[in-house]
Amino acid sequence: MDSGSGNSPRITRVIDAAEKVVYYVAALFLVAMILLVFAAAGKEVLSVVQNGLLKTALNVLDSVLLVFIFAELLSTISTIVREREIVAEPFLLIGIIAVVRRILAVTVSIEQSLGTPEFRDLLIELGVLTALVVALSAALYFNRKANRESLNGA
């Protein structure tokens, strides 16, 4: 019965090493995606004459927000590897950024669908997204407040 427990630390080390490899590979892919999105944003800036200032600005903003999402995921991976725990704050920030990206897309779609049946649906979606930003922001606020209180109480 004891012979099985002698292998347990080795299996745990193998699993821990495999977990770190997965996190590091995911981090490398995120860095690659950040570089690709930056390159796409740079290409978009160069096409301002073709696409117009407003469309170019919205596309670049969308790309920058996507970079923020990837950067937050990268930071989350770093925290998980370093502290061996998952924290909620980065995921709340990623959620807020993702919702803001969608709000931008819906706003552009609303302008293009004035007077169509789709317009009402987009307004409802915009309202839901706004409520989601408020809810995620409140969750982030309360999460930070709880973290401060736990640090002050410790």
N, C-alpha and C positions, 0 to 999 in steps of 0.2 A: 504494500500500500504506500510506503514511503518512497518507493522508486519513482512513482509518477510525479511526486512533488519535487524531486530533484531536477526534473526537466522543466518545471514551471518557470523558473527564472530565465532560462534560455529562451523559452517560447515567448515570454514577455519581452525580452530584449529584441527578438526578431520582429515581433509585432510592432514595438516602438520604433524600430529602425524603418520598417516598411511604411509606417504612418508618416514618419518624417520625409521619406523619399516621395510619397504621394504629395505632401504639402509643398515640398521644394519644386517638384515638377509643375504643380498647379501654379506656383508663384512664377516660375519661368514663363509659362504660357500667358499669365496675366501681364508680365512685363512686355512680352512680344505683342500682345494685343494693344497695350498702351502705346507702344511705338507705332504700330500700324494705324491706330486711330489718330495719333498726332500727324502722321504722314498724310492721311486722308483729309484732315482738317487743313493742313498746309496746301494741299492740292485744291481744296475748296476755296480757300482765300484767293488763290491765283485765278480762279474762274469767276471772280466778281463781275467782270465786264459782261460775261455771257449770261449769268444767272440773275444779276441785279443785286443791289446792296442788301435788301431785306432778306431775300431767300438765302443769300450767302451767310449773312449774320446768324440767321436761325440754324442753318446747317452746322456752322462752326460752333455755336453755343451747344447744340445737341451733341456734337463730338466731344466738347470739353466736359459736359456733364457725364458722358459715358466714360471719359478718362477718370473723372472723380469716382465713379462707381468702381471701376477696376482698381484704382488706388486704395479705396476703402477696403475692398476685398483683399488686396495685398497686405494692407496693414492688419487686417483680421487674421490672416494666415500667420503673419509674424508674431502676433500676440498669442495665438494658439500654440505655436512651436515654442516660444520663449516661456510663457507662463503656464502652459498645459491646461488652459481653461478657455471656454468660449464665453465671451461677453456680449451683451445685447446691443450696446451702443453703436458699434459699426453697422450692424444690420439695420438699425433704425435709421441711421444716416443714409445708408444705401437705399432704403425704402423711400425716404423723402426725396432723394435725388431722382430716383426712377419715376416717382409720381410727377415731379416737376417736369421731367423730360416728356412725359405723356401729356401733361397740361399744355406744353408748348405745341406738341403735334396736334392736339385737339383744337387749340386756338387757331392754328393755320387752317385746319379743316373747316372750322366754323366760318371763317371768312370766305372760303370757296363754296360753301353750301348754303349761303343765304337764300331764302325763298324756296328751299327744297324740303321734302319730308325728312331728310336726314338731319336737318338743322336742330329739330327738337331733341332728337336722340343725343346729339353732340352736346347740347346744353345740359341735359341730364347727366351725361358722363362727366362734364366739367364740374357740375355740382358735387357729384360723388367723389371725384378726385380732390376737390377742395376740402371736403369733409375728411378725406383720408390724410391729407397733409396736416390738418389740424389735429387729428387723432395721433398720428405718428409724432408730431411735434410735442404733444402733451406727454406721450409715452417717453420720449427722449428727455423731456424736462424732469419728469418724475424719476426716471432712471438715474439721471445725474444727481438729483436731490438725494435719492436713497444712497448713492455711492458716497456723496459728501458726508452724510450723516453717519454712515458706517465707518468712514475714515476718522471722523471727529470722535466717535464713540469708542473707537478701538484703542 
